[in-house]
Amino acid sequence: MAEVKKPLFNKRIFWDVNFEALDYDLRANFVIERVFERGDVDDIRQCRRYYGDEKVTEALLKAKFLPVHRIHLASAVIDKPLQEFRCYILRQLNPELFPY
């Protein structure tokens, strides 16, 4: 089996960490969450190609936080209902104030 080529993510996704020292395999869950939080369509495709849908699904379902619109995107991409996402459940348990 051929080794999958390392993805080329945009540095803006990882603005707060040392991008060159980021170990994509050791920090897989962090990378997947950050790509789905801040990445574009191409970044998400590269992420799924590199990690595989099983690993991506596992990381997203366990994520503590994703913005609401990104939870919906992740739900559509991995074909899982919102109620299976840990971040969605946590959001329901801690409702925010209405933005008036």
Buried (B, 14 or more C-beta within 10 A) or exposed (E): EEEEEEBEBBEEBBEEEEEEEBEBEEBBBBBBBBBBBBBEEEBBBBBBEBBEEEBBBBBBBEBEEBEEEBBBBBBEBBEBEBEEBBBBEEBEEEEEEEEE
